[in-house]
Amino acid sequence: SPGQSAISAVMQIASASLASSAIVLTTDAVRRVALVSAFVVVTIMTVLLTLTFQPVSRTLAVIVLGWTLAAVIGFWVTAGVPQVARRIASIGRAHRAERQASETEAQRRQGARLLHDTVLATLTLLAHSGVGVAPEAMRQQAADDARLLRQLRLGATPTPQSSGDYNLEKVEETVLGTTLESVKQRFGRMGLEVSWHGTGQVLLPSEVLDAFLLALAECLENVRRHSGVTEAHVTITDDETTVRAMITDAGVGFLLDDVDSARLGFKESVVGRLKEVGGRARLFSSPGSGTTVVLEVPR
């Protein structure tokens, strides 16, 4: 017959080792049914094994105590995990917001330094009638400032070489893909994730590229402000005569007839801007179904 040590081992296995499974069997209704079933089976088997060696009441007391403690720990852990997950997500959101704010502030300071070193210096010379500076030098400096402002509008950060001197991109003709990434990074810093699809290896004249990208940026700004979502998709396609961008979001959408005709954002910054370079814009939206804008410019 089993000794006292064997009975003690059986009780420890039944009320502690097997009971520990209760910790992971409290998360949903199905697992709780399994928990009750396991408790009943273990209790019956343990009572049968120890029936002739110790009182049933003692066996039941030890088993119930062990399984109850394990179940209480399981319910406590189950209730605490969502709170911890929410706290971690909250910390993550706060960190991302702080990082975006820091990047935006750093970008603002960089832009302020660029303007101070270039455009404001030129305007100061003009305010003093350009005393001491040749007219040709003034024209060249103004042209460089215009190129700098163009890059800033498109989200780029020209590299400083010395005070008032920056690396600038070629103006005459630019590969579309080299500037799409700048626009994406700019909106990423402001909390809108932009996913690019299609081709970016398209050459466009400078004035067409400016209109195309600035209209696209205005559409993305509308997504950021009004859609209620933090993600937009931009698909670039082209053929022999036309370059197209389709900007889509899964936001709240709106009725086109409800848009105030006096609002100039889309009418001037998108439609008017593209019309000046021979392009056009089309808008599709409905409440609850998001918004799609198609931009087209000639090559």
C-alpha positions as a printed NumPy array, in Angstrom:
array([[  0.   ,   0.   ,   0.   ],
       [  1.211,   3.525,  -0.668],
       [  2.903,   5.333,   2.167],
       [  2.282,   8.831,   3.406],
       [  4.896,  10.249,   1.025],
       [  3.098,   8.737,  -1.991],
       [ -0.236,  10.174,  -0.876],
       [  1.424,  13.565,  -0.359],
       [  2.867,  13.42 ,  -3.884],
       [ -0.558,  12.581,  -5.355],
       [ -2.129,  15.504,  -3.491],
       [  0.559,  17.939,  -4.683],
       [  0.135,  16.844,  -8.28 ],
       [ -3.661,  17.077,  -8.095],
       [ -3.939,  20.365,  -6.199],
       [ -0.865,  22.23 ,  -7.493],
       [  0.733,  20.894, -10.662],
       [ -2.513,  20.038, -12.477],
       [ -4.294,  23.021, -10.906],
       [ -1.77 ,  25.384, -12.496],
       [ -3.489,  24.743, -15.84 ],
       [ -6.347,  26.884, -14.495],
       [ -4.178,  29.976, -15.015],
       [ -4.485,  29.662, -18.805],
       [ -8.049,  28.302, -18.845],
       [ -9.853,  31.462, -17.711],
       [ -9.612,  33.694, -20.803],
       [-12.88 ,  32.721, -22.546],
       [-16.043,  30.655, -22.125],
       [-14.75 ,  27.57 , -23.965],
       [-11.632,  27.385, -21.817],
       [-13.672,  27.867, -18.657],
       [-15.773,  24.83 , -19.573],
       [-12.509,  22.899, -20.022],
       [-11.377,  24.216, -16.619],
       [-14.496,  22.926, -14.85 ],
       [-14.23 ,  19.589, -16.664],
       [-10.576,  19.175, -15.698],
       [-11.326,  20.075, -12.081],
       [-14.114,  17.484, -11.849],
       [-12.006,  14.73 , -13.459],
       [ -8.957,  15.414, -11.276],
       [-11.093,  15.595,  -8.13 ],
       [-12.831,  12.273,  -8.829],
       [ -9.573,  10.488,  -9.674],
       [ -7.777,  11.853,  -6.618],
       [-10.627,  10.939,  -4.269],
       [-10.644,   7.385,  -5.664],
       [ -6.867,   7.056,  -5.261],
       [ -6.831,   8.284,  -1.66 ],
       [-10.246,   7.063,  -0.51 ],
       [ -8.925,   4.26 ,   1.693],
       [ -5.954,   6.2  ,   3.081],
       [ -7.39 ,   9.543,   4.24 ],
       [-10.759,  11.232,   4.754],
       [-12.556,  12.438,   1.625],
       [-13.113,  15.857,   3.21 ],
       [ -9.367,  16.417,   3.507],
       [ -8.788,  15.429,  -0.095],
       [-11.554,  17.726,  -1.331],
       [-10.353,  20.62 ,   0.816],
       [ -6.794,  20.457,  -0.545],
       [ -7.889,  20.087,  -4.174],
       [-10.5  ,  22.86 ,  -4.001],
       [ -8.003,  25.196,  -2.332],
       [ -5.332,  24.552,  -4.973],
       [ -7.65 ,  24.921,  -7.973],
       [ -9.358,  27.986,  -6.505],
       [ -6.032,  29.78 ,  -5.976],
       [ -4.892,  28.906,  -9.509],
       [ -8.217,  30.077, -11.002],
       [ -8.084,  33.356,  -9.063],
       [ -4.553,  33.995, -10.38 ],
       [ -5.75 ,  33.174, -13.89 ],
       [ -8.677,  35.609, -13.705],
       [ -6.384,  38.291, -12.287],
       [ -3.859,  37.841, -15.104],
       [ -6.647,  37.755, -17.716],
       [ -8.079,  41.03 , -16.409],
       [ -4.655,  42.683, -16.221],
       [ -3.338,  41.822, -19.694],
       [ -5.727,  44.123, -21.636],
       [ -4.922,  46.997, -19.279],
       [ -1.2  ,  46.445, -19.786],
       [ -1.714,  46.199, -23.564],
       [ -3.665,  49.468, -23.567],
       [ -0.979,  51.136, -21.462],
       [  1.767,  49.923, -23.824],
       [ -0.239,  51.122, -26.852],
       [ -0.791,  54.486, -25.151],
       [  2.933,  54.82 , -24.468],
       [  3.648,  53.875, -28.094],
       [  1.233,  56.517, -29.395],
       [  2.723,  59.145, -27.087],
       [  6.212,  58.225, -28.27 ],
       [  5.212,  58.464, -31.934],
       [  3.501,  61.798, -31.33 ],
       [  6.566,  63.122, -29.52 ],
       [  8.852,  61.904, -32.292],
       [  6.675,  63.483, -34.975],
       [  6.562,  66.737, -33.017],
       [ 10.355,  66.694, -32.633],
       [ 10.871,  65.987, -36.329],
       [  8.4  ,  68.706, -37.293],
       [ 10.116,  71.199, -34.991],
       [ 13.537,  70.242, -36.371],
       [ 12.181,  70.686, -39.912],
       [ 10.705,  74.068, -38.978],
       [ 14.015,  75.248, -37.522],
       [ 15.908,  73.999, -40.552],
       [ 13.48 ,  75.838, -42.833],
       [ 13.851,  78.992, -40.758],
       [ 17.641,  78.809, -41.019],
       [ 17.436,  78.251, -44.78 ],
       [ 15.165,  81.256, -45.233],
       [ 17.328,  83.42 , -42.981],
       [ 20.491,  82.536, -44.898],
       [ 18.966,  83.053, -48.339],
       [ 15.582,  84.648, -48.999],
       [ 15.618,  87.064, -46.061],
       [ 19.162,  88.114, -46.896],
       [ 18.096,  88.836, -50.472],
       [ 15.049,  90.788, -49.316],
       [ 17.259,  92.837, -46.988],
       [ 19.48 ,  93.746, -49.929],
       [ 16.422,  94.717, -51.97 ],
       [ 15.114,  96.83 , -49.097],
       [ 18.389,  98.764, -49.246],
       [ 18.171,  99.023, -53.041],
       [ 20.897,  96.41 , -53.496],
       [ 23.668,  98.834, -52.531],
       [ 27.076,  97.333, -53.279],
       [ 25.724,  94.384, -55.265],
       [ 25.722,  94.168, -59.063],
       [ 22.291,  93.777, -60.738],
       [ 23.36 ,  90.49 , -62.372],
       [ 24.409,  89.096, -58.982],
       [ 21.067,  90.122, -57.527],
       [ 19.21 ,  88.352, -60.331],
       [ 21.255,  85.194, -59.852],
       [ 20.719,  85.256, -56.088],
       [ 16.964,  85.73 , -56.558],
       [ 16.885,  82.793, -58.997],
       [ 18.711,  80.584, -56.483],
       [ 16.255,  81.636, -53.782],
       [ 13.328,  80.709, -56.035],
       [ 14.815,  77.266, -56.602],
       [ 15.318,  76.864, -52.86 ],
       [ 11.694,  77.797, -52.116],
       [ 10.523,  75.314, -54.744],
       [ 12.371,  72.476, -52.997],
       [ 11.015,  73.513, -49.606],
       [  7.443,  73.469, -50.98 ],
       [  7.991,  69.917, -52.234],
       [  9.242,  68.747, -48.838],
       [ 12.974,  68.514, -49.609],
       [ 15.756,  69.789, -47.362],
       [ 18.603,  71.281, -49.408],
       [ 22.066,  70.551, -48.015],
       [ 23.976,  73.596, -46.713],
       [ 27.47 ,  74.066, -48.15 ],
       [ 28.267,  77.418, -46.537],
       [ 26.357,  80.44 , -45.308],
       [ 23.783,  81.269, -47.986],
       [ 24.934,  78.449, -50.31 ],
       [ 22.945,  75.198, -50.691],
       [ 22.925,  72.167, -52.965],
       [ 19.917,  72.566, -55.268],
       [ 18.359,  70.082, -57.681],
       [ 18.35 ,  70.519, -61.409],
       [ 15.362,  72.63 , -62.409],
       [ 14.855,  71.919, -66.085],
       [ 13.68 ,  68.325, -65.877],
       [ 13.29 ,  66.062, -62.847],
       [ 12.565,  62.362, -62.309],
       [  9.231,  62.089, -60.539],
       [ 10.43 ,  59.353, -58.21 ],
       [ 13.146,  61.581, -56.72 ],
       [ 10.535,  63.973, -55.314],
       [  7.735,  61.553, -54.362],
       [  9.828,  60.271, -51.458],
       [ 10.259,  63.811, -50.132],
       [  6.481,  64.328, -50.149],
       [  5.985,  60.975, -48.411],
       [  8.481,  61.838, -45.685],
       [  6.933,  65.26 , -45.193],
       [  3.464,  63.834, -44.519],
       [  4.916,  60.979, -42.484],
       [  6.3  ,  63.557, -40.086],
       [  2.777,  64.974, -39.743],
       [  1.186,  61.593, -38.984],
       [ -0.144,  60.53 , -42.397],
       [  1.331,  57.294, -43.747],
       [  1.522,  57.479, -47.551],
       [  1.928,  54.269, -49.571],
       [  3.215,  54.681, -53.14 ],
       [  2.277,  52.273, -55.936],
       [  3.194,  52.168, -59.606],
       [  6.055,  53.847, -61.404],
       [  8.15 ,  56.792, -60.305],
       [ 10.65 ,  56.78 , -63.166],
       [  8.93 ,  59.499, -65.173],
       [ 10.64 ,  62.631, -66.476],
       [  8.539,  65.786, -66.25 ],
       [  9.344,  69.417, -67.069],
       [  9.904,  71.515, -63.989],
       [  6.706,  73.58 , -64.185],
       [  4.568,  70.468, -64.793],
       [  6.275,  68.598, -61.961],
       [  5.691,  71.534, -59.608],
       [  1.977,  71.705, -60.412],
       [  1.576,  67.924, -60.237],
       [  3.313,  67.482, -56.881],
       [  1.824,  70.556, -55.238],
       [ -1.679,  69.459, -56.297],
       [ -0.931,  65.972, -54.996],
       [  0.34 ,  67.428, -51.715],
       [ -2.87 ,  69.469, -51.358],
       [ -4.917,  66.287, -51.802],
       [ -2.858,  64.523, -49.121],
       [ -3.28 ,  67.514, -46.83 ],
       [ -7.055,  67.206, -47.277],
       [ -6.797,  63.52 , -46.323],
       [ -4.791,  64.411, -43.226],
       [ -7.224,  67.102, -42.131],
       [-10.642,  65.768, -43.058],
       [-10.684,  62.009, -43.717],
       [-10.389,  60.75 , -40.158],
       [ -7.77 ,  58.145, -41.157],
       [ -3.976,  58.083, -40.96 ],
       [ -3.187,  56.276, -44.212],
       [ -3.479,  57.202, -47.872],
       [ -2.521,  55.396, -51.078],
       [ -1.044,  57.079, -54.139],
       [ -0.864,  55.131, -57.405],
       [  1.272,  56.603, -60.225],
       [  0.673,  55.465, -63.814],
       [  1.705,  56.885, -67.158],
       [  1.434,  56.353, -70.895],
       [  2.934,  58.078, -73.923],
       [  1.107,  61.354, -73.308],
       [ -0.111,  61.518, -69.685],
       [  1.055,  60.978, -66.117],
       [ -1.653,  60.151, -63.575],
       [ -1.829,  60.005, -59.792],
       [ -4.751,  58.383, -57.984],
       [ -5.011,  59.385, -54.325],
       [ -7.339,  57.192, -52.272],
       [ -8.316,  56.995, -48.618],
       [-10.792,  54.907, -46.644],
       [-12.02 ,  57.843, -44.608],
       [-15.418,  59.316, -43.859],
       [-16.036,  60.626, -47.377],
       [-18.601,  63.306, -48.239],
       [-21.289,  64.325, -50.7  ],
       [-19.814,  66.303, -53.585],
       [-22.908,  68.533, -53.724],
       [-22.312,  69.569, -50.099],
       [-18.923,  71.161, -50.827],
       [-19.112,  74.952, -50.596],
       [-18.294,  76.391, -54.019],
       [-16.61 ,  79.332, -52.276],
       [-13.894,  77.087, -50.84 ],
       [-10.703,  77.646, -52.788],
       [ -8.564,  74.762, -51.525],
       [ -9.401,  72.098, -54.076],
       [-10.654,  74.466, -56.779],
       [ -7.537,  76.615, -56.918],
       [ -4.739,  74.555, -55.354],
       [ -5.606,  71.404, -57.308],
       [ -7.912,  72.032, -60.279],
       [ -6.63 ,  75.513, -61.128],
       [ -2.993,  74.576, -60.682],
       [ -3.236,  71.571, -63.004],
       [ -5.283,  73.478, -65.571],
       [ -2.454,  75.987, -65.941],
       [ -0.133,  73.222, -67.2  ],
       [ -2.757,  71.463, -69.349],
       [ -3.826,  68.921, -66.754],
       [ -7.063,  68.132, -64.944],
       [ -8.403,  66.662, -61.696],
       [-11.398,  64.424, -60.978],
       [-12.937,  63.85 , -57.559],
       [-15.007,  60.853, -56.371],
       [-16.443,  60.469, -52.868],
       [-19.491,  59.401, -50.881],
       [-20.206,  59.301, -47.129],
       [-18.628,  56.293, -45.453],
       [-16.857,  55.122, -48.617],
       [-13.706,  57.234, -48.609],
       [-12.44 ,  59.578, -51.294],
       [-10.531,  59.172, -54.564],
       [ -8.886,  61.966, -56.541],
       [ -7.368,  61.412, -59.991],
       [ -4.766,  63.93 , -61.177],
       [ -3.566,  64.034, -64.782],
       [ -0.783,  66.097, -66.386],
       [  0.77 ,  65.968, -69.859],
       [  4.278,  64.613, -70.28 ]])
